Structure formats: C-alpha cells, structure tokens
Amino acid sequence: MFVDCRPGKFPHLTRSGIYVGDDLLPQLTWPSDHQPRVDTVIADIATPPGLPVTLMSWSSGLVLAART
C-alpha cells in the first residue's frame, strides 16, 4: 500500500503486503502535531520481528516495509 495523505498516512501494517510511506523528514508545511506521528511510526514499524524495514533519508524521507 502507498499512503500519501493525512490522517491515514501511518496505519498499522496488520496484513501481508508492502508498505511505502513518505514525508518522514521534517518539512515546513507540516502541522504542529505531525512530527510526533512520524516519530511513533518510525519506532513502531522498526519494532516487530520479521518485518523487513528500510528507512531512507532521500527526498522527503521514505520507508519501505514488507510483511509476509
């Protein structure tokens, strides 16, 4: 799934699939409550064992995760 809108930007990955998310690096256009959401999703997505995750500091910041 690719998610590029609020508030559904950071759902929990509960089923098999590939998750691609963007806008993980701070941006001037973010609302004040967005940074804590980004921090939470980065911590949450990197925690489950067996969930390959790649965080990229490219462009606006990307994450790629897969669950089988």
Distance bins in CASP14 RR format, pairs under 12 A and 6 or more apart:
PFRMAT RR
TARGET T0000
AUTHOR 0000-0000-0000
RMODE 2
METHOD distances of the structure
MODEL  1
1 8 0 0 0 0 0 1 0 0 0 0 0
1 9 0 0 0 0 0 1 0 0 0 0 0
1 10 0 0 0 0 0 1 0 0 0 0 0
1 11 1 0 0 1 0 0 0 0 0 0 0
1 12 0 0 0 0 0 1 0 0 0 0 0
1 13 0 0 0 0 1 0 0 0 0 0 0
1 14 0 0 0 0 0 1 0 0 0 0 0
1 15 0 0 0 0 1 0 0 0 0 0 0
1 16 0 0 0 0 0 1 0 0 0 0 0
1 17 1 0 0 1 0 0 0 0 0 0 0
1 18 1 0 0 1 0 0 0 0 0 0 0
1 19 1 0 1 0 0 0 0 0 0 0 0
1 20 1 0 0 1 0 0 0 0 0 0 0
1 21 0 0 0 0 1 0 0 0 0 0 0
1 63 0 0 0 0 0 1 0 0 0 0 0
1 64 0 0 0 0 0 1 0 0 0 0 0
1 65 0 0 0 0 0 1 0 0 0 0 0
1 66 0 0 0 0 0 1 0 0 0 0 0
1 67 0 0 0 0 0 1 0 0 0 0 0
2 8 0 0 0 0 0 1 0 0 0 0 0
2 9 0 0 0 0 0 1 0 0 0 0 0
2 11 0 0 0 0 0 1 0 0 0 0 0
2 17 0 0 0 0 0 1 0 0 0 0 0
2 18 0 0 0 0 1 0 0 0 0 0 0
2 19 0 0 0 0 1 0 0 0 0 0 0
2 20 1 0 1 0 0 0 0 0 0 0 0
2 21 1 0 0 1 0 0 0 0 0 0 0
2 22 0 0 0 0 1 0 0 0 0 0 0
2 23 0 0 0 0 0 1 0 0 0 0 0
2 62 0 0 0 0 0 1 0 0 0 0 0
2 63 0 0 0 0 0 1 0 0 0 0 0
2 64 0 0 0 0 0 1 0 0 0 0 0
2 65 0 0 0 0 0 1 0 0 0 0 0
3 9 1 0 1 0 0 0 0 0 0 0 0
3 10 1 0 0 1 0 0 0 0 0 0 0
3 11 1 0 0 1 0 0 0 0 0 0 0
3 12 0 0 0 0 0 1 0 0 0 0 0
3 13 0 0 0 0 0 1 0 0 0 0 0
3 18 0 0 0 0 0 1 0 0 0 0 0
3 19 1 0 0 1 0 0 0 0 0 0 0
3 20 1 0 0 1 0 0 0 0 0 0 0
3 21 1 0 1 0 0 0 0 0 0 0 0
3 22 0 0 0 0 1 0 0 0 0 0 0
3 23 0 0 0 0 1 0 0 0 0 0 0
3 24 0 0 0 0 0 1 0 0 0 0 0
3 41 0 0 0 0 0 1 0 0 0 0 0
3 62 0 0 0 0 0 1 0 0 0 0 0
3 63 0 0 0 0 0 1 0 0 0 0 0
3 65 0 0 0 0 0 1 0 0 0 0 0
4 10 0 0 0 0 0 1 0 0 0 0 0
4 20 0 0 0 0 1 0 0 0 0 0 0
4 21 1 0 0 1 0 0 0 0 0 0 0
4 22 1 0 0 1 0 0 0 0 0 0 0
4 23 1 0 0 1 0 0 0 0 0 0 0
4 24 0 0 0 0 0 1 0 0 0 0 0
4 60 0 0 0 0 1 0 0 0 0 0 0
4 62 0 0 0 0 0 1 0 0 0 0 0
5 11 0 0 0 0 0 1 0 0 0 0 0
5 21 0 0 0 0 0 1 0 0 0 0 0
5 22 0 0 0 0 0 1 0 0 0 0 0
5 23 0 0 0 0 0 1 0 0 0 0 0
6 23 0 0 0 0 1 0 0 0 0 0 0
6 29 0 0 0 0 0 1 0 0 0 0 0
6 30 0 0 0 0 1 0 0 0 0 0 0
6 31 1 0 0 1 0 0 0 0 0 0 0
6 33 0 0 0 0 1 0 0 0 0 0 0
6 34 1 0 0 1 0 0 0 0 0 0 0
6 37 0 0 0 0 1 0 0 0 0 0 0
6 38 0 0 0 0 0 1 0 0 0 0 0
7 31 0 0 0 0 0 1 0 0 0 0 0
7 33 0 0 0 0 0 1 0 0 0 0 0
7 34 0 0 0 0 0 1 0 0 0 0 0
7 37 0 0 0 0 1 0 0 0 0 0 0
8 19 0 0 0 0 0 1 0 0 0 0 0
8 21 0 0 0 0 0 1 0 0 0 0 0
8 37 0 0 0 0 1 0 0 0 0 0 0
8 41 0 0 0 0 0 1 0 0 0 0 0
9 19 0 0 0 0 0 1 0 0 0 0 0
9 20 0 0 0 0 0 1 0 0 0 0 0
9 21 1 0 0 1 0 0 0 0 0 0 0
9 22 0 0 0 0 1 0 0 0 0 0 0
9 23 1 0 0 1 0 0 0 0 0 0 0
9 24 0 0 0 0 1 0 0 0 0 0 0
9 30 0 0 0 0 0 1 0 0 0 0 0
9 31 0 0 0 0 0 1 0 0 0 0 0
9 34 0 0 0 0 1 0 0 0 0 0 0
9 37 1 0 0 1 0 0 0 0 0 0 0
9 38 0 0 0 0 1 0 0 0 0 0 0
9 40 0 0 0 0 0 1 0 0 0 0 0
9 41 0 0 0 0 1 0 0 0 0 0 0
9 60 0 0 0 0 0 1 0 0 0 0 0
9 63 0 0 0 0 0 1 0 0 0 0 0
10 19 0 0 0 0 1 0 0 0 0 0 0
10 21 0 0 0 0 1 0 0 0 0 0 0
10 22 0 0 0 0 0 1 0 0 0 0 0
10 23 0 0 0 0 0 1 0 0 0 0 0
10 24 0 0 0 0 1 0 0 0 0 0 0
10 34 0 0 0 0 1 0 0 0 0 0 0
10 36 0 0 0 0 0 1 0 0 0 0 0
10 37 1 0 1 0 0 0 0 0 0 0 0
10 38 1 0 0 1 0 0 0 0 0 0 0
10 39 0 0 0 0 0 1 0 0 0 0 0
10 40 1 0 0 1 0 0 0 0 0 0 0
10 41 1 0 1 0 0 0 0 0 0 0 0
10 42 0 0 0 0 1 0 0 0 0 0 0
10 43 0 0 0 0 0 1 0 0 0 0 0
10 44 0 0 0 0 1 0 0 0 0 0 0
10 45 0 0 0 0 1 0 0 0 0 0 0
10 63 0 0 0 0 1 0 0 0 0 0 0
10 65 0 0 0 0 0 1 0 0 0 0 0
11 19 0 0 0 0 1 0 0 0 0 0 0
11 21 0 0 0 0 0 1 0 0 0 0 0
11 37 0 0 0 0 0 1 0 0 0 0 0
11 41 0 0 0 0 1 0 0 0 0 0 0
11 44 0 0 0 0 0 1 0 0 0 0 0
11 45 0 0 0 0 0 1 0 0 0 0 0
11 65 0 0 0 0 0 1 0 0 0 0 0
12 19 0 0 0 0 1 0 0 0 0 0 0
12 40 0 0 0 0 0 1 0 0 0 0 0
12 41 0 0 0 0 1 0 0 0 0 0 0
12 44 1 0 0 1 0 0 0 0 0 0 0
12 45 0 0 0 0 1 0 0 0 0 0 0
12 47 0 0 0 0 0 1 0 0 0 0 0
12 48 0 0 0 0 1 0 0 0 0 0 0
12 51 0 0 0 0 0 1 0 0 0 0 0
12 65 0 0 0 0 0 1 0 0 0 0 0
12 67 0 0 0 0 0 1 0 0 0 0 0
13 19 1 0 1 0 0 0 0 0 0 0 0
13 20 0 0 0 0 0 1 0 0 0 0 0
13 21 0 0 0 0 0 1 0 0 0 0 0
13 41 0 0 0 0 1 0 0 0 0 0 0
13 44 0 0 0 0 1 0 0 0 0 0 0
13 45 1 0 0 1 0 0 0 0 0 0 0
13 46 0 0 0 0 0 1 0 0 0 0 0
13 47 0 0 0 0 0 1 0 0 0 0 0
13 48 0 0 0 0 1 0 0 0 0 0 0
13 50 0 0 0 0 0 1 0 0 0 0 0
13 51 1 0 0 1 0 0 0 0 0 0 0
13 52 0 0 0 0 0 1 0 0 0 0 0
13 53 0 0 0 0 1 0 0 0 0 0 0
13 63 0 0 0 0 0 1 0 0 0 0 0
13 64 0 0 0 0 0 1 0 0 0 0 0
13 65 1 0 0 1 0 0 0 0 0 0 0
13 66 0 0 0 0 1 0 0 0 0 0 0
13 67 1 0 1 0 0 0 0 0 0 0 0
13 68 0 0 0 0 0 1 0 0 0 0 0
14 44 0 0 0 0 0 1 0 0 0 0 0
14 48 0 0 0 0 0 1 0 0 0 0 0
14 51 0 0 0 0 0 1 0 0 0 0 0
14 67 0 0 0 0 1 0 0 0 0 0 0
15 66 0 0 0 0 0 1 0 0 0 0 0
15 67 1 0 0 1 0 0 0 0 0 0 0
15 68 0 0 0 0 0 1 0 0 0 0 0
16 50 0 0 0 0 0 1 0 0 0 0 0
16 51 0 0 0 0 0 1 0 0 0 0 0
16 65 0 0 0 0 0 1 0 0 0 0 0
16 66 0 0 0 0 1 0 0 0 0 0 0
16 67 1 0 1 0 0 0 0 0 0 0 0
16 68 1 0 1 0 0 0 0 0 0 0 0
17 51 0 0 0 0 0 1 0 0 0 0 0
17 52 0 0 0 0 0 1 0 0 0 0 0
17 64 0 0 0 0 0 1 0 0 0 0 0
17 65 0 0 0 0 1 0 0 0 0 0 0
17 66 1 0 0 1 0 0 0 0 0 0 0
17 67 1 0 1 0 0 0 0 0 0 0 0
17 68 1 0 0 1 0 0 0 0 0 0 0
18 51 0 0 0 0 0 1 0 0 0 0 0
18 52 0 0 0 0 1 0 0 0 0 0 0
18 53 0 0 0 0 0 1 0 0 0 0 0
18 54 0 0 0 0 0 1 0 0 0 0 0
18 63 0 0 0 0 0 1 0 0 0 0 0
18 64 1 0 0 1 0 0 0 0 0 0 0
18 65 1 0 0 1 0 0 0 0 0 0 0
18 66 1 0 1 0 0 0 0 0 0 0 0
18 67 0 0 0 0 1 0 0 0 0 0 0
18 68 0 0 0 0 1 0 0 0 0 0 0
19 41 0 0 0 0 1 0 0 0 0 0 0
19 44 0 0 0 0 0 1 0 0 0 0 0
19 45 1 0 0 1 0 0 0 0 0 0 0
19 48 0 0 0 0 0 1 0 0 0 0 0
19 51 0 0 0 0 1 0 0 0 0 0 0
19 52 0 0 0 0 0 1 0 0 0 0 0
19 53 0 0 0 0 1 0 0 0 0 0 0
19 54 0 0 0 0 0 1 0 0 0 0 0
19 62 0 0 0 0 0 1 0 0 0 0 0
19 63 1 0 0 1 0 0 0 0 0 0 0
19 64 1 0 0 1 0 0 0 0 0 0 0
19 65 1 0 1 0 0 0 0 0 0 0 0
19 66 1 0 0 1 0 0 0 0 0 0 0
19 67 1 0 0 1 0 0 0 0 0 0 0
20 45 0 0 0 0 0 1 0 0 0 0 0
20 53 0 0 0 0 0 1 0 0 0 0 0
20 54 0 0 0 0 0 1 0 0 0 0 0
20 55 0 0 0 0 0 1 0 0 0 0 0
20 56 0 0 0 0 0 1 0 0 0 0 0
20 61 0 0 0 0 0 1 0 0 0 0 0
20 62 1 0 0 1 0 0 0 0 0 0 0
20 63 1 0 0 1 0 0 0 0 0 0 0
20 64 1 0 1 0 0 0 0 0 0 0 0
20 65 0 0 0 0 1 0 0 0 0 0 0
20 66 0 0 0 0 1 0 0 0 0 0 0
21 38 0 0 0 0 0 1 0 0 0 0 0
21 41 0 0 0 0 1 0 0 0 0 0 0
21 42 0 0 0 0 0 1 0 0 0 0 0
21 45 0 0 0 0 1 0 0 0 0 0 0
21 53 0 0 0 0 0 1 0 0 0 0 0
21 54 0 0 0 0 0 1 0 0 0 0 0
21 55 0 0 0 0 0 1 0 0 0 0 0
21 56 0 0 0 0 1 0 0 0 0 0 0
21 59 0 0 0 0 0 1 0 0 0 0 0
21 60 0 0 0 0 1 0 0 0 0 0 0
21 61 0 0 0 0 1 0 0 0 0 0 0
21 62 1 0 0 1 0 0 0 0 0 0 0
21 63 1 0 1 0 0 0 0 0 0 0 0
21 64 1 0 0 1 0 0 0 0 0 0 0
21 65 0 0 0 0 1 0 0 0 0 0 0
22 38 0 0 0 0 0 1 0 0 0 0 0
22 41 0 0 0 0 0 1 0 0 0 0 0
22 55 0 0 0 0 0 1 0 0 0 0 0
22 56 0 0 0 0 1 0 0 0 0 0 0
22 57 0 0 0 0 0 1 0 0 0 0 0
22 58 0 0 0 0 1 0 0 0 0 0 0
22 59 1 0 0 1 0 0 0 0 0 0 0
22 60 1 0 1 0 0 0 0 0 0 0 0
22 61 1 0 0 1 0 0 0 0 0 0 0
22 62 1 0 1 0 0 0 0 0 0 0 0
22 63 1 0 0 1 0 0 0 0 0 0 0
22 64 0 0 0 0 0 1 0 0 0 0 0
23 29 0 0 0 0 1 0 0 0 0 0 0
23 30 1 0 0 1 0 0 0 0 0 0 0
23 31 0 0 0 0 0 1 0 0 0 0 0
23 34 0 0 0 0 1 0 0 0 0 0 0
23 35 0 0 0 0 0 1 0 0 0 0 0
23 37 0 0 0 0 0 1 0 0 0 0 0
23 38 1 0 0 1 0 0 0 0 0 0 0
23 41 0 0 0 0 0 1 0 0 0 0 0
23 42 0 0 0 0 0 1 0 0 0 0 0
23 58 0 0 0 0 0 1 0 0 0 0 0
23 59 0 0 0 0 1 0 0 0 0 0 0
23 60 1 0 1 0 0 0 0 0 0 0 0
23 61 1 0 0 1 0 0 0 0 0 0 0
23 62 0 0 0 0 1 0 0 0 0 0 0
23 63 0 0 0 0 1 0 0 0 0 0 0
24 30 0 0 0 0 0 1 0 0 0 0 0
24 34 0 0 0 0 0 1 0 0 0 0 0
24 35 0 0 0 0 0 1 0 0 0 0 0
24 37 0 0 0 0 0 1 0 0 0 0 0
24 38 1 0 1 0 0 0 0 0 0 0 0
24 39 0 0 0 0 1 0 0 0 0 0 0
24 40 0 0 0 0 0 1 0 0 0 0 0
24 41 0 0 0 0 1 0 0 0 0 0 0
24 42 1 0 0 1 0 0 0 0 0 0 0
24 43 0 0 0 0 0 1 0 0 0 0 0
24 45 0 0 0 0 0 1 0 0 0 0 0
24 46 0 0 0 0 0 1 0 0 0 0 0
24 53 0 0 0 0 0 1 0 0 0 0 0
24 54 0 0 0 0 0 1 0 0 0 0 0
24 55 1 0 0 1 0 0 0 0 0 0 0
24 56 0 0 0 0 1 0 0 0 0 0 0
24 57 0 0 0 0 1 0 0 0 0 0 0
24 58 0 0 0 0 1 0 0 0 0 0 0
24 59 0 0 0 0 1 0 0 0 0 0 0
24 60 1 0 0 1 0 0 0 0 0 0 0
24 61 1 0 1 0 0 0 0 0 0 0 0
24 62 1 0 0 1 0 0 0 0 0 0 0
24 63 1 0 0 1 0 0 0 0 0 0 0
24 64 0 0 0 0 0 1 0 0 0 0 0
25 34 0 0 0 0 0 1 0 0 0 0 0
25 35 0 0 0 0 0 1 0 0 0 0 0
25 38 0 0 0 0 1 0 0 0 0 0 0
25 42 0 0 0 0 0 1 0 0 0 0 0
25 55 0 0 0 0 0 1 0 0 0 0 0
25 56 0 0 0 0 1 0 0 0 0 0 0
25 57 1 0 0 1 0 0 0 0 0 0 0
25 58 0 0 0 0 1 0 0 0 0 0 0
25 59 0 0 0 0 1 0 0 0 0 0 0
25 60 1 0 1 0 0 0 0 0 0 0 0
25 61 1 0 1 0 0 0 0 0 0 0 0
25 62 0 0 0 0 1 0 0 0 0 0 0
25 63 0 0 0 0 0 1 0 0 0 0 0
26 32 0 0 0 0 0 1 0 0 0 0 0
26 34 0 0 0 0 1 0 0 0 0 0 0
26 35 1 0 0 1 0 0 0 0 0 0 0
26 36 0 0 0 0 0 1 0 0 0 0 0
26 38 0 0 0 0 1 0 0 0 0 0 0
26 39 0 0 0 0 0 1 0 0 0 0 0
26 57 0 0 0 0 0 1 0 0 0 0 0
26 60 0 0 0 0 1 0 0 0 0 0 0
26 61 0 0 0 0 1 0 0 0 0 0 0
27 34 0 0 0 0 1 0 0 0 0 0 0
27 35 0 0 0 0 1 0 0 0 0 0 0
27 38 0 0 0 0 0 1 0 0 0 0 0
27 59 0 0 0 0 0 1 0 0 0 0 0
27 60 1 0 0 1 0 0 0 0 0 0 0
27 61 0 0 0 0 1 0 0 0 0 0 0
28 34 0 0 0 0 0 1 0 0 0 0 0
28 60 0 0 0 0 0 1 0 0 0 0 0
29 60 0 0 0 0 0 1 0 0 0 0 0
30 36 0 0 0 0 0 1 0 0 0 0 0
30 37 0 0 0 0 1 0 0 0 0 0 0
30 38 0 0 0 0 1 0 0 0 0 0 0
30 60 0 0 0 0 0 1 0 0 0 0 0
31 37 0 0 0 0 1 0 0 0 0 0 0
31 38 0 0 0 0 0 1 0 0 0 0 0
33 39 0 0 0 0 0 1 0 0 0 0 0
33 40 0 0 0 0 0 1 0 0 0 0 0
34 40 0 0 0 0 0 1 0 0 0 0 0
34 41 0 0 0 0 0 1 0 0 0 0 0
35 41 0 0 0 0 0 1 0 0 0 0 0
35 42 0 0 0 0 0 1 0 0 0 0 0
36 42 0 0 0 0 0 1 0 0 0 0 0
36 43 0 0 0 0 0 1 0 0 0 0 0
37 43 0 0 0 0 0 1 0 0 0 0 0
37 44 0 0 0 0 0 1 0 0 0 0 0
38 44 0 0 0 0 0 1 0 0 0 0 0
38 45 0 0 0 0 0 1 0 0 0 0 0
38 55 0 0 0 0 0 1 0 0 0 0 0
38 60 0 0 0 0 0 1 0 0 0 0 0
38 61 0 0 0 0 1 0 0 0 0 0 0
38 63 0 0 0 0 1 0 0 0 0 0 0
39 45 0 0 0 0 0 1 0 0 0 0 0
39 46 0 0 0 0 0 1 0 0 0 0 0
40 46 0 0 0 0 0 1 0 0 0 0 0
40 47 0 0 0 0 0 1 0 0 0 0 0
41 47 0 0 0 0 0 1 0 0 0 0 0
41 53 0 0 0 0 0 1 0 0 0 0 0
41 55 0 0 0 0 0 1 0 0 0 0 0
41 61 0 0 0 0 0 1 0 0 0 0 0
41 63 1 0 0 1 0 0 0 0 0 0 0
41 65 0 0 0 0 0 1 0 0 0 0 0
42 53 0 0 0 0 1 0 0 0 0 0 0
42 54 0 0 0 0 0 1 0 0 0 0 0
42 55 1 0 0 1 0 0 0 0 0 0 0
42 56 0 0 0 0 0 1 0 0 0 0 0
42 57 0 0 0 0 0 1 0 0 0 0 0
42 61 0 0 0 0 0 1 0 0 0 0 0
42 62 0 0 0 0 0 1 0 0 0 0 0
42 63 1 0 0 1 0 0 0 0 0 0 0
42 65 0 0 0 0 0 1 0 0 0 0 0
43 53 0 0 0 0 0 1 0 0 0 0 0
43 55 0 0 0 0 0 1 0 0 0 0 0
43 63 0 0 0 0 0 1 0 0 0 0 0
44 51 0 0 0 0 1 0 0 0 0 0 0
44 53 0 0 0 0 0 1 0 0 0 0 0
44 63 0 0 0 0 0 1 0 0 0 0 0
44 65 0 0 0 0 0 1 0 0 0 0 0
45 51 1 0 0 1 0 0 0 0 0 0 0
45 52 0 0 0 0 0 1 0 0 0 0 0
45 53 1 0 1 0 0 0 0 0 0 0 0
45 54 0 0 0 0 0 1 0 0 0 0 0
45 55 0 0 0 0 1 0 0 0 0 0 0
45 62 0 0 0 0 0 1 0 0 0 0 0
45 63 1 0 0 1 0 0 0 0 0 0 0
45 64 0 0 0 0 1 0 0 0 0 0 0
45 65 1 0 1 0 0 0 0 0 0 0 0
45 66 0 0 0 0 0 1 0 0 0 0 0
45 67 0 0 0 0 0 1 0 0 0 0 0
46 52 0 0 0 0 0 1 0 0 0 0 0
46 53 1 0 1 0 0 0 0 0 0 0 0
46 54 0 0 0 0 0 1 0 0 0 0 0
46 55 1 0 0 1 0 0 0 0 0 0 0
46 63 0 0 0 0 1 0 0 0 0 0 0
46 65 0 0 0 0 1 0 0 0 0 0 0
47 53 0 0 0 0 1 0 0 0 0 0 0
47 65 0 0 0 0 0 1 0 0 0 0 0
48 65 0 0 0 0 1 0 0 0 0 0 0
48 66 0 0 0 0 0 1 0 0 0 0 0
48 67 0 0 0 0 1 0 0 0 0 0 0
49 67 0 0 0 0 0 1 0 0 0 0 0
50 65 0 0 0 0 0 1 0 0 0 0 0
50 66 0 0 0 0 1 0 0 0 0 0 0
50 67 1 0 0 1 0 0 0 0 0 0 0
50 68 0 0 0 0 1 0 0 0 0 0 0
51 63 0 0 0 0 0 1 0 0 0 0 0
51 64 0 0 0 0 0 1 0 0 0 0 0
51 65 1 0 1 0 0 0 0 0 0 0 0
51 66 1 0 0 1 0 0 0 0 0 0 0
51 67 1 0 1 0 0 0 0 0 0 0 0
51 68 0 0 0 0 1 0 0 0 0 0 0
52 63 0 0 0 0 0 1 0 0 0 0 0
52 64 0 0 0 0 1 0 0 0 0 0 0
52 65 1 0 0 1 0 0 0 0 0 0 0
52 66 1 0 1 0 0 0 0 0 0 0 0
52 67 0 0 0 0 1 0 0 0 0 0 0
52 68 0 0 0 0 1 0 0 0 0 0 0
53 62 0 0 0 0 0 1 0 0 0 0 0
53 63 1 0 0 1 0 0 0 0 0 0 0
53 64 1 0 0 1 0 0 0 0 0 0 0
53 65 1 0 1 0 0 0 0 0 0 0 0
53 66 0 0 0 0 1 0 0 0 0 0 0
53 67 0 0 0 0 0 1 0 0 0 0 0
54 61 0 0 0 0 0 1 0 0 0 0 0
54 62 0 0 0 0 1 0 0 0 0 0 0
54 63 1 0 0 1 0 0 0 0 0 0 0
54 64 1 0 1 0 0 0 0 0 0 0 0
54 65 1 0 0 1 0 0 0 0 0 0 0
54 66 0 0 0 0 1 0 0 0 0 0 0
55 61 1 0 0 1 0 0 0 0 0 0 0
55 62 1 0 0 1 0 0 0 0 0 0 0
55 63 1 0 1 0 0 0 0 0 0 0 0
55 64 0 0 0 0 1 0 0 0 0 0 0
55 65 0 0 0 0 1 0 0 0 0 0 0
56 62 1 0 1 0 0 0 0 0 0 0 0
56 63 1 0 0 1 0 0 0 0 0 0 0
56 64 1 0 0 1 0 0 0 0 0 0 0
56 65 0 0 0 0 0 1 0 0 0 0 0
57 63 0 0 0 0 0 1 0 0 0 0 0
58 64 0 0 0 0 0 1 0 0 0 0 0
END
